[in-house]
Amino acid sequence: MANDNDLSLSDMHASSKVKTKTTTGATAKPAAAPQSRSERTDRSFDAIADHFEKKVYGGLKGEIRLAVLRRDIFEYSAQMRQRLGRPLRVLDVGAGLAQIAIDLAAQGHTVVINDISANMLAKAQAHAAQTDTPLDITWHVCPYQELPAKLSTEKLDAEKLDAEKFDLILCHALLEWLAEPAGVMDFFDQYLMPKGALSLCFYNPASFDYRNLIMGNFNLLDNSDYKADNVKSLTPNHPVAKEEVETWLTAHRYHVIRSSGLRVFHDYAPLKRGGHTDPEAVIRMELRYSQHEPYKWLGRYLHILATRQA
């Protein structure tokens, strides 16, 4: 959706604690269940930002998601920082509410945050403004395809090595909403440092089938023409299978160093009893089984952390 806000993000959420530059660009209108790839557009959640925030992060599902991602990413980013002897330069592409990127900025890293939706980044910037620690964050409201032009015009620190590139790129829940998801790999190649790390989190289409098998929704699974209502639905109609993502990573010379499942059992338990009534216990067990086969491949989302070969 085109950005028709009267105020910029900086005007809406100015804060002396956050070093921020915000740029805007054209955004895409959300597509209502398009039928072919040629008709598809990159999905924006601009019109349903409040619904997205409540549905995705308003309960235990969101807490599990963030717990797994924080463990995976923070452990490795700390190792990278120690190895490089400096804070990291981080890019979050299609960041949405950008919780992980804001956490990384609070740890002292230099962060660039991007999303196609001005409303989503407004929420993210409001969250960043509540952080007590000074943050070095640049915000770009635009499709990721417009980022190269914006990044090349930034006034970058001359002391940074290859300053237009990033040590760590986050791309979470974006692939399934792109018209041409494979194309983002070329973007990563352009902007990720050699031996840099890519954090790729995406919806697992196998989990859709498995959950509907458990629920007995056989008619839905037999209906090859089924499409979710993508005006409000957060179930993607065009998810990318794990095997396809792995093929892309291999072709672009990435080495997978960690893979995890997000919500490997929580969503599949229609009857909440025993440990399911204790949110802390659920998160603990989700973290335990998120990296073990075969359980991790049942996750509603999959997280792959990969390094780019030199």
C-alpha positions in Angstrom: 0.0 0.0 0.0 1.3 3.5 -0.9 2.5 5.5 2.1 -0.1 8.2 2.6 0.8 9.1 6.2 0.9 12.8 6.9 3.9 12.4 9.3 7.2 10.6 8.7 8.3 7.9 11.1 10.8 10.3 12.7 8.0 12.9 13.3 5.8 10.2 14.9 8.4 8.6 17.2 11.3 11.1 17.7 13.6 10.1 20.5 17.0 11.3 21.6 17.9 7.7 22.6 17.6 6.4 19.1 20.0 7.6 16.4 17.7 7.2 13.4 17.4 8.2 9.8 14.1 7.2 8.0 13.6 7.1 4.3 10.4 6.1 2.5 9.6 4.5 -0.8 6.7 3.1 -2.8 4.9 0.2 -1.1 2.8 -2.5 -2.7 -0.9 -3.0 -2.2 -1.8 -6.3 -0.5 -2.9 -8.9 -2.9 -6.1 -10.9 -2.2 -5.3 -14.5 -3.2 -3.7 -14.0 -6.6 -3.8 -17.0 -8.8 -0.5 -17.0 -10.7 3.1 -15.9 -10.1 2.8 -13.3 -12.9 -0.1 -11.7 -11.0 1.6 -11.8 -7.6 3.0 -8.8 -5.8 5.2 -8.5 -2.7 2.9 -8.5 0.3 2.6 -5.5 2.6 0.9 -5.6 6.0 0.5 -1.9 6.1 -3.3 -2.1 6.2 -3.4 -4.7 9.0 -0.4 -3.8 11.1 -2.5 -3.8 14.4 -3.9 -7.2 13.5 -0.4 -8.6 12.6 1.0 -7.4 15.9 -1.8 -8.9 18.0 -2.0 -12.2 16.0 1.7 -12.9 15.7 3.2 -11.5 18.9 0.2 -11.1 21.2 0.6 -14.4 22.9 2.7 -17.5 23.6 3.2 -18.2 19.9 5.2 -15.0 19.5 7.1 -15.6 22.7 8.2 -19.1 21.4 9.2 -17.6 18.1 11.4 -14.9 19.7 12.9 -17.3 22.2 14.2 -19.6 19.5 15.4 -16.8 17.2 17.2 -15.0 20.1 19.0 -18.1 21.2 20.2 -18.9 17.7 21.1 -15.4 16.6 22.6 -14.0 19.8 24.8 -16.9 20.4 26.4 -16.7 17.0 26.5 -12.8 16.8 28.4 -12.8 20.1 30.9 -15.2 18.6 31.2 -13.0 15.4 31.7 -9.9 17.5 34.5 -11.6 19.5 36.2 -12.9 16.3 36.0 -9.5 14.5 36.9 -7.4 17.5 34.1 -4.9 16.8 30.4 -4.4 16.8 28.6 -5.9 13.8 26.9 -4.1 11.0 23.4 -5.7 10.7 20.6 -5.5 8.1 17.1 -6.6 8.8 15.2 -7.0 5.5 11.4 -7.1 5.7 11.8 -6.5 9.4 8.1 -6.1 10.4 8.2 -5.2 14.2 12.0 -5.8 14.2 12.3 -7.1 17.7 15.5 -9.1 17.1 17.2 -6.2 15.2 16.3 -3.7 18.0 17.8 -6.2 20.5 21.0 -6.3 18.5 21.1 -2.5 18.4 20.7 -2.5 22.2 23.8 -4.8 22.3 25.8 -2.1 20.6 25.6 -3.2 16.9 25.0 -0.8 14.0 21.6 -1.8 12.5 19.7 -0.9 9.3 16.0 -1.9 9.5 13.8 -2.1 6.4 10.2 -3.0 5.6 7.7 -2.2 2.9 5.1 -1.1 5.4 5.4 2.4 7.0 2.9 1.3 9.7 4.9 -1.7 10.7 8.1 0.3 11.0 6.2 3.0 13.0 5.4 0.3 15.6 9.0 -0.9 15.5 10.3 2.6 16.0 8.0 3.2 18.9 9.3 0.0 20.5 12.9 1.1 19.9 12.2 4.5 21.5 11.3 2.7 24.8 14.8 1.2 25.0 17.0 2.8 27.7 20.2 2.2 25.7 21.3 4.5 22.9 20.6 2.8 19.6 22.3 3.2 16.2 19.5 2.4 13.8 18.7 3.6 10.3 15.2 3.0 9.0 14.2 2.5 5.4 10.5 2.2 4.4 10.6 0.6 0.9 10.5 -2.7 -0.9 13.8 -4.4 -0.4 14.5 -4.1 -4.2 14.9 -0.3 -3.6 17.4 -0.7 -0.8 20.5 -0.6 -3.0 19.8 3.0 -4.1 19.2 4.0 -0.5 22.2 2.2 1.0 24.6 3.7 -1.5 23.6 7.2 -0.5 24.2 6.7 3.2 27.1 8.6 4.9 29.0 5.6 6.1 31.9 5.5 8.5 35.1 5.4 6.5 36.7 3.2 9.1 34.3 0.4 8.5 35.6 -2.4 6.3 33.6 -2.6 3.0 31.0 -0.3 4.7 28.2 -0.9 2.3 28.1 -4.6 3.2 26.8 -6.3 6.3 28.2 -8.9 8.8 24.8 -10.3 9.5 21.6 -10.1 7.5 18.2 -11.0 9.0 15.3 -12.1 6.8 12.4 -13.4 8.8 9.0 -14.4 7.5 9.6 -12.6 4.2 10.2 -15.4 1.6 6.6 -16.6 1.7 5.3 -13.1 0.9 7.5 -12.3 -2.1 6.3 -12.6 -5.6 9.8 -13.9 -6.6 11.3 -15.2 -3.5 14.4 -16.7 -5.1 15.4 -13.3 -6.3 16.3 -12.1 -2.8 19.3 -14.4 -2.8 21.1 -12.1 -5.3 20.4 -9.3 -2.9 22.1 -11.2 -0.1 25.1 -12.0 -2.3 25.5 -8.3 -3.0 25.3 -7.0 0.6 26.6 -9.8 2.8 30.3 -9.8 3.7 32.3 -12.8 2.8 32.0 -15.2 5.8 29.1 -13.1 6.9 26.0 -14.8 8.4 22.5 -15.0 7.0 19.5 -15.6 9.3 16.7 -16.9 7.2 13.3 -17.7 8.9 10.4 -18.8 6.8 7.0 -20.5 7.0 7.1 -24.3 6.7 4.5 -25.6 4.2 4.8 -29.1 5.6 3.4 -27.8 8.9 0.2 -26.7 7.2 -0.4 -30.2 5.9 0.5 -31.9 9.2 -1.7 -29.6 11.3 -4.7 -30.1 9.0 -4.1 -33.9 9.1 -4.2 -33.8 12.9 -7.4 -31.6 12.8 -9.1 -33.9 10.3 -9.4 -31.2 7.7 -9.1 -33.7 4.9 -11.5 -31.8 2.6 -9.2 -28.8 2.7 -6.2 -30.9 1.9 -8.0 -32.5 -1.0 -8.9 -29.1 -2.4 -6.0 -28.1 -4.7 -7.6 -24.7 -5.3 -7.8 -23.7 -1.7 -6.5 -20.2 -1.0 -6.4 -18.3 2.3 -8.0 -14.9 2.3 -4.9 -12.8 2.1 -6.7 -9.6 2.9 -6.4 -10.5 6.6 -5.0 -14.0 6.7 -1.5 -14.5 7.9 -1.3 -18.0 6.3 0.8 -17.6 3.1 -0.6 -19.0 -0.1 2.8 -19.4 -1.7 5.2 -20.8 1.0 8.7 -22.1 0.0 9.6 -25.6 1.0 12.7 -26.3 3.0 14.2 -28.3 0.2 13.9 -25.4 -2.2 15.6 -23.0 0.2 18.4 -25.4 0.7 18.9 -25.6 -3.0 19.2 -21.8 -3.2 21.7 -21.8 -0.4 23.9 -24.4 -2.0 23.7 -22.6 -5.4 24.8 -19.4 -3.8 27.6 -21.0 -1.8 26.2 -20.8 1.7 27.1 -23.3 4.5 24.3 -24.1 7.0 25.7 -23.9 10.5 22.4 -24.2 12.4 18.8 -25.0 11.8 15.8 -24.9 14.1 12.1 -25.3 14.2 9.8 -22.7 15.7 6.7 -24.1 17.4 7.5 -27.7 16.8 4.6 -29.0 19.0 2.7 -26.1 20.6 0.3 -25.5 17.6 -0.4 -29.2 17.3 -1.9 -29.7 20.8 -5.6 -29.1 20.7 -6.1 -30.2 24.3 -4.0 -28.0 26.7 -3.2 -30.1 29.7 -0.2 -30.9 32.0 2.8 -28.8 30.9 0.8 -27.1 28.2 -0.8 -25.0 31.0 2.6 -23.5 32.0 3.9 -21.0 29.4 7.5 -21.1 30.8 7.5 -24.9 30.5 6.2 -24.8 26.9 9.0 -22.4 25.9 11.6 -24.5 27.6 10.5 -27.7 25.8 10.2 -25.8 22.5 13.8 -24.6 22.9 14.9 -28.2 23.8 13.3 -29.9 20.8 13.7 -27.1 18.2 17.1 -28.3 17.1 16.5 -32.1 17.3 15.4 -34.2 14.4 12.7 -35.1 13.4 10.9 -32.6 15.6 12.5 -29.5 14.2 11.2 -30.2 10.7 7.6 -30.0 12.1 8.0 -26.4 13.2 5.4 -24.0 11.8 8.5 -21.9 10.8 12.0 -22.9 10.1 15.1 -21.0 11.0 18.3 -21.5 9.0 21.6 -19.7 10.0 24.1 -20.0 7.2 27.5 -18.4 6.5 28.6 -17.2 3.1 31.6 -18.9 1.7 34.6 -16.7 0.9 
